[in-house]
Amino acid sequence: MIETSRLILRPWRDDDREPFWAMACDSLVMEYLPPLTRAESDAAVDRMIATEREHGHVFWAIEHKAESNFIGFCGILPPRPPVLEYEIGWRLAHHAWGQGFAREAAEASLGWAWENLSVPAIIAMTNLANTRSWGLMERLGMIRHPNEDFDHPALAEGDPLRPHILYRIHRPSAAAV
Ligand SMILES: CC(C)(COP(=O)(O)OP(=O)(O)OC[C@H]1O[C@@H](n2cnc3c(N)ncnc32)[C@H](O)[C@@H]1OP(=O)(O)O)[C@@H](O)C(=O)NCCC(=O)NCCS
C-alpha cells in the first residue's frame, strides 16, 4: 500500500469491480481507450489482482483518503509484449480529473519503483490525441521518443487509437536501489 497526502494506492478488491465498470461506461473516460464489455472489465480486474499477487505491483486501485472511495488506478506494470519495459499507467473516474490526483499517484508510483525495482527507466504510452495523458507524462518529466512511435498490435489496422507514442523517464541518479 502506498499513501500520499490525499490518496491510497492499494491492491484491487472485489468491490472495485462496480466503480471500475462505471468508468468503462463513461465515454469521456474511454474516449481514447478501446471499449470494454462488463465481462472484459471484470477480467481486467482479475488480471490486476493476479499481477499484483505475482509481482507485488500493478496499476494499483486508487482510493481517495477523505472519502474512502475508489477513483481509478495508477501504478507500474511489469514488461509484457508488446511492451518490453516497466510501464506506468493511469485511469481516473471523470469526477476525479483536474485536481492533481493522477499526478500525485504517478509521482508516488515512480518513487515506489525507484525504491523497489532495479530498473533503469520506466515508459508510458498513449495515443497522440490523448493530450491529458501525455500532458501528465510531460508534467512528470517524461520525455517523448518519436523514433519509438508504434502501432498497438491489440488494435485493428485503421483504428484511430492504434498509433501510439512513447515516453520514458530514467531513474534519478541519486535513487539507486
Ligand atoms: C489522463 C488522466 C489520468 C489525467 O488526469 P488529470 O486530472 O488531468 O491529471 P493531473 O492529476 O496531472 O491533474 C492536472 C490538473 O489538475 C489541476 N490541479 C488542481 N489541483 C491540483 C494540485 N493540487 N496539484 C496538481 N494539479 C492540480 C491542474 O491545474 C490540472 O488542471 P487542467 O486539467 O485544467 O490543466 C485523466 O484525464 C484520465 O483518467 N483520462 C481517461 C483515461 C485515460 O485516457 N488514461 C490514459 C490512457 S493512456
PDBQT file of the ligand as one rigid body, heavy atoms in Angstrom, charges set to zero:
ROOT
HETATM    1  C1  LIG A 201      -5.104  11.066 -18.073  1.00  0.00    +0.000 C 
HETATM    2  C2  LIG A 201      -5.731  11.455 -16.742  1.00  0.00    +0.000 C 
HETATM    3  C3  LIG A 201      -5.394  10.435 -15.667  1.00  0.00    +0.000 C 
HETATM    4  C4  LIG A 201      -5.180  12.846 -16.363  1.00  0.00    +0.000 C 
HETATM    5  O1  LIG A 201      -5.858  13.314 -15.205  1.00  0.00    +0.000 OA
HETATM    6  P1  LIG A 201      -5.697  14.846 -14.735  1.00  0.00    +0.000 P 
HETATM    7  O2  LIG A 201      -6.571  15.046 -13.578  1.00  0.00    +0.000 OA
HETATM    8  O3  LIG A 201      -5.897  15.718 -15.935  1.00  0.00    +0.000 OA
HETATM    9  O4  LIG A 201      -4.141  14.939 -14.369  1.00  0.00    +0.000 OA
HETATM   10  P2  LIG A 201      -3.389  15.599 -13.109  1.00  0.00    +0.000 P 
HETATM   11  O5  LIG A 201      -3.576  14.783 -11.903  1.00  0.00    +0.000 OA
HETATM   12  O6  LIG A 201      -1.988  15.863 -13.537  1.00  0.00    +0.000 OA
HETATM   13  O7  LIG A 201      -4.175  16.954 -12.871  1.00  0.00    +0.000 OA
HETATM   14  C5  LIG A 201      -3.882  18.103 -13.649  1.00  0.00    +0.000 C 
HETATM   15  C6  LIG A 201      -4.975  19.113 -13.499  1.00  0.00    +0.000 C 
HETATM   16  O8  LIG A 201      -5.319  19.261 -12.118  1.00  0.00    +0.000 OA
HETATM   17  C7  LIG A 201      -5.184  20.659 -11.747  1.00  0.00    +0.000 C 
HETATM   18  N1  LIG A 201      -4.894  20.696 -10.312  1.00  0.00    +0.000 N 
HETATM   19  C8  LIG A 201      -5.790  21.101  -9.358  1.00  0.00    +0.000 A 
HETATM   20  N2  LIG A 201      -5.266  20.934  -8.150  1.00  0.00    +0.000 NA
HETATM   21  C9  LIG A 201      -4.018  20.427  -8.309  1.00  0.00    +0.000 A 
HETATM   22  C10 LIG A 201      -2.996  20.049  -7.399  1.00  0.00    +0.000 A 
HETATM   23  N3  LIG A 201      -3.161  20.152  -6.070  1.00  0.00    +0.000 N 
HETATM   24  N4  LIG A 201      -1.842  19.551  -7.905  1.00  0.00    +0.000 NA
HETATM   25  C11 LIG A 201      -1.664  19.427  -9.245  1.00  0.00    +0.000 A 
HETATM   26  N5  LIG A 201      -2.609  19.766 -10.160  1.00  0.00    +0.000 NA
HETATM   27  C12 LIG A 201      -3.782  20.272  -9.684  1.00  0.00    +0.000 A 
HETATM   28  C13 LIG A 201      -4.139  21.179 -12.693  1.00  0.00    +0.000 C 
HETATM   29  O9  LIG A 201      -4.195  22.582 -12.811  1.00  0.00    +0.000 OA
HETATM   30  C14 LIG A 201      -4.583  20.486 -13.999  1.00  0.00    +0.000 C 
HETATM   31  O10 LIG A 201      -5.756  21.123 -14.446  1.00  0.00    +0.000 OA
HETATM   32  P3  LIG A 201      -6.140  21.231 -16.025  1.00  0.00    +0.000 P 
HETATM   33  O11 LIG A 201      -6.535  19.824 -16.458  1.00  0.00    +0.000 OA
HETATM   34  O12 LIG A 201      -7.307  22.163 -16.027  1.00  0.00    +0.000 OA
HETATM   35  O13 LIG A 201      -4.930  21.733 -16.708  1.00  0.00    +0.000 OA
HETATM   36  C15 LIG A 201      -7.286  11.557 -16.888  1.00  0.00    +0.000 C 
HETATM   37  O14 LIG A 201      -7.603  12.520 -17.856  1.00  0.00    +0.000 OA
HETATM   38  C16 LIG A 201      -7.935  10.232 -17.300  1.00  0.00    +0.000 C 
HETATM   39  O15 LIG A 201      -8.168   9.357 -16.468  1.00  0.00    +0.000 OA
HETATM   40  N6  LIG A 201      -8.262  10.087 -18.602  1.00  0.00    +0.000 N 
HETATM   41  C17 LIG A 201      -9.030   8.930 -19.081  1.00  0.00    +0.000 C 
HETATM   42  C18 LIG A 201      -8.249   7.636 -19.084  1.00  0.00    +0.000 C 
HETATM   43  C19 LIG A 201      -7.026   7.697 -19.955  1.00  0.00    +0.000 C 
HETATM   44  O16 LIG A 201      -7.081   8.205 -21.072  1.00  0.00    +0.000 OA
HETATM   45  N7  LIG A 201      -5.931   7.145 -19.441  1.00  0.00    +0.000 N 
HETATM   46  C20 LIG A 201      -4.674   7.139 -20.112  1.00  0.00    +0.000 C 
HETATM   47  C21 LIG A 201      -4.623   6.098 -21.152  1.00  0.00    +0.000 C 
HETATM   48  S1  LIG A 201      -3.025   6.120 -21.945  1.00  0.00    +0.000 SA
ENDROOT
TORSDOF 0
